[in-house]
Each structure stands twice: as C-alpha cells, then as structure tokens.
C-alpha cells in the first residue's frame, strides 16, 4: 500500500495544547470538595511499627483524618496479576498490618483541607519502630540468590564453558550496573472520588486497564465500577506501568473521609514505592578463534527483587540470539533484598544485559586486533540460533554501515589512547542495540460522523512518544482522510481496551487495532452506499467498488465518487466500528522478531581532572516502518539521553544501615541536562518487515536507549585505555590507575 500520511514527519497534534499549558495531567483534575493526602513513609528498612502518636496530629489545623494500619479498613486484595505484575509473589498490602518491609513503605496517611496542612501534620507525626538491619546490598555475600520461578532463567546450546576454556582468545569479566530510578518530570499522582461504590481515578498510568482491574481487585469491586482517566503523562519510562500502593491509598483515604482526595508523591517518595531499574551484576565470558569467530559465550546475570515478589526482566536474553555461536549458555538469578519491588525501566533487561555483552565484545576486538564493527560482521548469524528460526527482518549490519558512514568511524585510529583534541583525549566507541518486536492484543473504535470527520478511541496512554499524533496518522491513512479530519482520543477505561503503553508495542498493537477498525468502518460505509437507492453505487457488488483517498467509486470509475460525508448525509446516523488486532500465532511460531541498531559515541576526556564529555552520539536503527520520522528521531534522542545517564551519571545509592536512598532528590541523583547535551542524531535504515504486523512496525521506545551506554563506555576505553566495567563511570575511575 502506498502511504500518504504514515511516514510523514508531522508535528504533534497535541503540541499546541501542551505548549499553551492546556494539557491536563492527573494532578490537574481538581474535584469539588477535594481534600489533600500526604503519605508518611517508614524511616526504617525492616521491622515493625511499635507506636504511633496520633492524638496531637489529629488535632492539628486542617487535619481531617489520620489513617494508619490501626484504623484503616481491611482491603479485599483479590488475586490479580496483569501482564506487568510479577508472576510470582504477592503485592504489598498497604496499612493492613504493622510490618515494615522496606525503607519508605507507606505507614500512615494524613488527610487535610490543604496540602500545607497535610504536609505539616505528616511531618509532625512521631512513629517508633522495632527496627532490624535490612539486607539491601546486592553484592553482600549474605544475600540469597534465587532462581526465578517464572520465565526461562537458563538457556544453553552446545558446551559453552568448555568452548570458552579451550578458546584461543578469550575475555572473562564482571560487570556491575547501578540501581536507577525513572525520575520522570511528572510525579505520580492520583485523585480519587467515590460515588457510592463507584470509583473514579484521575491517575498517572501507562496501563489504564490494569489500574482499573487492580484497584477493583484490591477493593473487591466489579471491574466496571472503577474508571481510570489519564489523558496526558509527563514522562514515565516504565514507572507508571504498575499500579503502586499510592493509588490504593488515595482511594482508601477518599472512602474513609467520604470526599475526593488528591495524593501526589514527593520526588523523594518516588525512590521508594514506584519501582526502579534493579542493579545488575553480570559475568560475560567470550571465546574466539584468532580470526574473530566466536566459539563460546557465557552470560550469567543477577538482578534484584523484593522479598515479597519476584520481578524478572530479560537480562541475558539478548545474548541468546545476537551473534552466531554454537556454544552459548545464559543464566539469570535474582538477589532478594529488603527493598520495594523493582519494575521495568526503559529497555528493561536488554539495556543492562547488552552493556555487559557489548563491553565484552569490544574487549575481545582489542585482544584480537580486529575492528569492533568487523568483529560483529564476522559473527552475524543467518538465523536466530537460539530459536532455530529466521528473523522476520534483521538489518544490523546495514545499521552499522549507515551509522559508521554518518559518524565518520573511518577517522578513528584503532589504538586506544591515540586520539587527541588539544589536551583532551578523544575516544570513539560503538555497540549493538536490539529489542524484541512485540505485539499484544488490542482493540479500538472508529466513529464516522455526518460531517465527514472521524473519531477514534482506545484506552491507551501517551507518555511522550507522540501516540496522539502517530495514531491520528494511522487512522487518517486507512480512512483516506486528512489529518485534521481525524480526532484520536485516549486516556480513559471507557474506551476499548488496549495493552500497556510500554514494551515498545503501542504502535504495533493499538495501531493495528485502529487500522482494523478503520477498515471495518470503511466496509460498513461501502455497504451503506451500496444499499442506498439514491447512491451512484446502488446495487453494485462489494467487489465492484473501491476506496481511493477516502472516496468510494465503482472500480475503475473516474467520477469524483462518494465521501464519507456524502454516504452519511443520506443515511443519517454515524457509523461505528470496533477493531481488534493480535499477532497471528502461526507467524509468531515461524519467525524471530526483533529490532536492531548500531550506536556510535564520541567522548572527550580531560586527562587531568577526569571529566568525561559526550561529544556526539549517532544511532542507526532498523525498526521496520517509521510512522513519523520527526517523532521517531525525538524518541531516539530521549533514549540516547537516558543511555548517557546510565553510562555516566545515574545511580541510586542505598545506605546499608537502613536501606535509605541517600540521593533521593534531583540535586544528587544526577541526570544529563541541557548543558550536557552533545549532538544527537538518529537514522533509520529502510526496512520492510512483512511479518511483524499489518503496519510493518517493530517499535522504538526501548531500543532507543539500548546500546547507548556500552557505546559510551567503549568510547571511554578507546580514549584512555582504561576499561571501566562498573556503571555509572565516574571521574575517579579516570584518575585511578
Ligand atoms: Mo517501558 S519500560 O515498557 O515503559
């Protein structure tokens, strides 16, 4: 199909709304008679609440209610697991007993007539604990390391350990990546309002359907009694995929005081109960022939989880399929810690796993004296060797070629510590990026109106990638309408269900459902025209008519044809069509589906003070069809910035004595800001993938971050000859021998 609107670099349809400050985020939906809730977070890392001095705080100005485990209603907590909730374990039950499982766990809520009054009272509340020392250091030898009960933890083909042991050239190293927190601009926020046993939540969420189901399960309500509304999200990166305890607490408080309640987490609280990227410890061992053919690959990784749930991510999965090798063994373990449960953070698992693998590949390239890109070329597989299936499409080497050309890789001198700009050391590094091309079942609705315009609805979210815009493009394309004639609405559970806004599958899933709904609506419009005695296509067979650019004609006819408006004007009521799309299981069985990319980074390092500046990042990606190149580039730029943070800045530090995150604020949790920004460039290879989904899109959100950190770390090595295997790389790593 020739595309007119899909593929165009259009600016955001919601851009004006946002720039004008008219976009309403969860905390903006103030309700009449609303009260303000503030959470009190535990200040010990493990133990019990012994005593709470409630009396004085209850008498403080404006305080309406103080809720603790002693007076909180017992909640139902019916079993519920969305695809995003850990398959093993049970979620935190809030204010149901005196147990403190981790530092920052909510132990009380103050509800007051103003935010100031609520904060003041919350700060005054005195709680005494029986505290024990929590286990929070992943590297601690006392920490229990367990085999995850869900998901393929271990995979093996051939005899990888023997192959590495016998290899002519080998690399065998450990990699350590820090815990990170998502830290989007918009804090978590929920406004809860009850009307009898019906609950409305204006809540920051990447997965409205799951929030609805989870809160219904927690309160023992029929799902349809809960409505979740979230038209805009100010960044999330995965932290709003799950429904965290604060959502339950806002609804609990609202029911307790019989008034709408608004609860906004503080920046500090967003380090406690809303997930984090788990720290990972990994070993990668590579064996190769002298001419650079991999003979053995071992990848062992340990992530983190809480005591009460098993959070798993795809830490070692990339190693199974990325390169050709007959002997590969991957192993995944979890360290159980006294912290809140981690969750997905952009490129979850893949971003961490690939740092270890792509650092090791870079190390191997120097040992072999082979160019790092050439080393990848020599190990490029014909098929997915783990699954024994062909790739639906794989453009990794084309990405390397395009990226290398644009980046100027040929200017790189191969020796480490050999390039300078004045007194600065210059380094160039490259790394592979990859992420699965997922596709989840989704639905959508199309309404063709009498004025010839269309409304599209789906219970999706838009956390920033431009979903409003790209979905409008898909609908306009398949209906043959102009962009301005289509209005796409998302952000309420009243709309047709969609999967989570995550996993890079929104366009594949929701987009395919919108396409299906548009085609169905179009078909209904044709039927109506054919049945209408006054229409020029009256009585023509279905095969005898065709749509071109939103007009219906007899096949081969040159007359202007009928617009939706013409068809609807004569027949009256609008046309409404539901669409549903899922991946064909036969295709899923047949192909291995992934995106691939190549990331290049240049760094400049001051040899005297050790400061590392990223000068340029170029990423080239094979992601199937690009629906909107402007938005896609913007998404990649954001991912690269996340990758810069991972490589050089971001880490959440826990105090070993009590599990307190010591840098739970934006002054000490470092992230790249505008002044840190280098030139960032994203390129897309022309890639047609007929298998992934009807739109041919593979998704972009996650792969945009994956690969950036190892490209930067590899550039740091190239600049200095110092290999740093612990992220973030810090100034002191550059100064010590
Ligand atoms: Mo992304 S970690 O699936 O929001």
Boltz pocket constraint, residues with backbone or C-beta under 6 A from the ligand:
constraints:
  - pocket:
      binder: B
      contacts: [[A, 206], [A, 236], [A, 237], [A, 238], [A, 239], [A, 241], [A, 344], [A, 345], [A, 346], [A, 347], [A, 348], [A, 501], [A, 502], [A, 503], [A, 504]]
      max_distance: 6.0
